[in-house]
Structures are given as structure tokens and as C-alpha cells.
Amino acid sequence: MRFASYVEALNWLESHVDYERLAPNRQPVPTLEPVRATLAQFADPHGDYRAIHVTGTNGKGSTTTMISGLLRATGLRVGMFTSPDLHEVNERIAVNGTPIDDPSFIAVLERLSDVETVTGITLTRFELLTVAALLHFSDEGVDVAVVEVGMGGTWDSTNVIDSDVAVLTNVDLDHTAVLGTTIGAIASDKVGIFRADGVAVVATVNAIVVEIAQRKADELGATLWLLGRDFVLEENELALGGRAITLRTPYDFYEEILVSLHGIHQGFNAAAAIVAAEAFLGRALGHEVVAPTLAKAEMPGRMEIVARNPLIVVDGAHNPAGVRALVATLDGAFDVRGERRCVLGMLGGRVLDDMIAPLVGASFSEFHCCAPRSPRAVPVAELAAALRQQGAVAFEHPNAKAALAHARERSTDDDLIVATGSLYLVAEVRGEVLHVASRHAS
């Protein structure tokens, strides 16, 4: 099929089942065979380069981005696949930090539509994007692809790759309807990305997770590098503009490295990124690579300052663990003399009280509630009622633009506005403040 425009190609993509927007579910017998069969039609392009695979409940996007930056700094050509996107789907597929351009995006979707027609195999939207990324990386001749898992690990469509290094950032309760209702069940799914003869980097000291990771590594014959044993984050301190970390890896010692991302969790993500890159290279990165790369690290939509006077911060915390990390970061990362206000919108599938309780305890003077642009959005009246039930002041708004405008009207230059609860909401607020138009299908 030939597409006349970017919009036509995007509409074809959007015609496929999208479990990111709908409530995710798992087939009774999950399988990766449709993705493998589709890739086989292109002569398995993911075999043309090496790979690093990243999973975890939170932090996998930041870790993937930092790994990619570190490897680029060594001179490698690096493909990166991440999700979700904020303003356009092109963001998900990048080579050396540059998102796929429209002509290339159209061309790869045309090839996928042709294969779908010939084989009769219909993939989901995320599966199509996975194949598109792996095919584009082959076309672009990358040396390595750094691939972020969409959800879980074992049955995620990205798990068709044979990675040299697998990274597990952390495990918490999220997507429990699909992955399981316990830390152990979720961890067991995530360690499914480990590979025989590969290196598995585990950046959590949770005893349940460590035990499951060790068992999986032993079963496969993989090398396991554990936080606190094989690499040690000796310092992870608040610093001007981010965090200052001191890290001992199997290859080197890095002292007082500035990480230009906010939150204690970003210190752990940076440690995982350094160790994963070194595991891939089989050598130290060196201070001359690590220091300048992490000093300019950026992660749009994650504890990102998008405006000042008043200070506006957007953060895509979308599960209880992410919200707790956000709250922990607020009490040191930003010098705010005035009041705190929160623009809040959430998706269903989580226990609402678990999401809002940390926020209510974080000294926000008021909440400006709205429903993100998603069929899974929690109705604004329900969200506001839950906040009021916990003693908070909550306003209801028809959309994110109105919620942000009202929060700004009530703020002085010394105040802080935090927009959080969903990356869909973050994208709307970020786009409004920075004047970035959405290119998503309407």
C-alpha cells in the first residue's frame, strides 16, 4: 500500500488495536509468533546489530535514554526505541538521538502494510511500531539498538530481540491485571528478557526481585550484575540542577558525577545506564565519556521544568511508585517560596486512593483536575471527589488547558505548579506551555 501523506500512514497505524489507549489485556495463550513471522518477511533485520534491552516498572525510559547517550559518546551509531511518546509517534524511533523523519516513517509503514496484506498477519499498534523500529535500525546501519520494553518483559513484543545486555531497573505493582498482583509475579515476567550468555543488570535491592533474577540467570547461564554487590552507588545526593552520584562499577570508579535529571530515582537510573553500557562494551566508559554525557542528560516529561514565574514542572508519574518518587523529589529539588498547586489527570486501572494519597500529603494547596485525552481517563468528577474525601481542595475543569490556565491565574511568581498523573496529561500541558503542537491522530 502507498500512503499519500504522513496523516494517511498514521491513520493506517491507528486502525490497529492499541492496548496503550485501551485497557491492556493478555490473550489466554500469549505468543510472540506474529511479530517473529512479520520480521521473518524482512529477513530478520534485528539480527543485523547488537542490542540492549531495558525493562522495569519505572525508570526504563530514562535509563534507555542515558544508555543511548553514553554509547553515542563512544562513537557508536545507536538506535533507540522508547514509549510512549509525548507529541508525535516519531519520537519513539530514533537514531543517534534524532527521531525518524516523516518520509522514512511513511516508507516503513508502507512495507508493513504490504506484508500484512500478503501474510494476513495483523499486528497490534505497538507490535507494528516494534517491527518498524527494528527494521529502521537495520536500514540505518546502527551498531547497537537500545530497546525499551513496552510492558512486562516475557511477552512484550520487543522480546523478539536477542540482547547482549538486559537491564531491570526496579519492580513495583503496576499493570497488575496483566502482569500479576504480586512483586514476585511481576518480576518473573520482567526477567523474561534475560538471555543465555548475556549480562543481566539488576538495579534494585528488593530481596524478592533479586532472588527471582538470580534464579533466572542461573537457569540461563547468564551473568548477573547486582546493585550493592557488583556495582555500588556510594553517593546519590541532591545537587544544583540534578543529582551528584559516586559509583563503583566492575570496570571503574566514578566520583561526583552530575546527572542533570531531578529525583533520587534518577541517580539509580544513571547508575544502571553506566553499568549497562560498560557491560555491553566489556570495558570502562571513562570519566571523559560519563561526566559530560550525564551532565547534559534530558528526559522530556519526567520532572521537567517547562516554565518559570511561576515554576511549572511536568512529570509523567502514572503509578503509585512514580507518584511517591515525585513527592520525594519535590522536597529538595526546587527552591519554591510560595504555594504548590497540582494539575492532575489520571487513567484508570490503578487504585485511585493509592495514587492520590502521596500527593495530598505533599502540601499542595489545591488540585486542578481534568481528564486526559484517553478513553481510559478517570472522570474528572470522580478524581475530584476522591481528593476531597482525603481533605484536599479540588477544582474540576473540562480539559488540561483550562486546568493549567486556572492554576496559573491563582499563582504568583514564587509558586510551583506540578502537572502529573499521566503522560497523556503531561503531553497536553507541556505542549500548551512550550507551544508544541500534537501530531497524533485526531
KANOR-V810725 format. One line per field, one symbol per residue. ss: DSSP state (H for helix, E for strand, L for the rest). A space follows every 10 residues. Layout:
# KANOR-V810725
ss->???
This chain:
# KANOR-V810725
ss->LLLLLHHHHH HHHHLLLLLL LLLLLLLLLL LLHHHHHHHH LLLLHHHLLE EEEEELLLLH HHHHHHHHHH HHHLLLLEEE ELLLLLLLHH HHEEELLEEL LHHHHHHHHH HHHHHHHHHL LLLLHHHHHH HHHHHHHHHL LLLEEEEELL LLLLLLHHHH LLLLEEEELL LLLLLHHHHL LLHHHHHHHH HHHLLLLLEE EELLLLHHHH HHHHHHHHHH LLEEEEELLL EEEEEEEEEL LEEEEEEELL LLEEEEEEEL LLLHHHHHHH HHHHHHHHHH HLLLLLHHHH HHHHHLLLLL LLLEEEELLL EEEEELLLLH HHHHHHHHHH HHHLLLLLLE EEEELLELLL LHHHHHHHHH LLLEEEEEEL LLLLLLELLH HHHHHHHHHL LLLEEELLLH HHHHHHHHHL LLLLLEEEEE LLHHHHHHHH HHHHLLLLLL LL
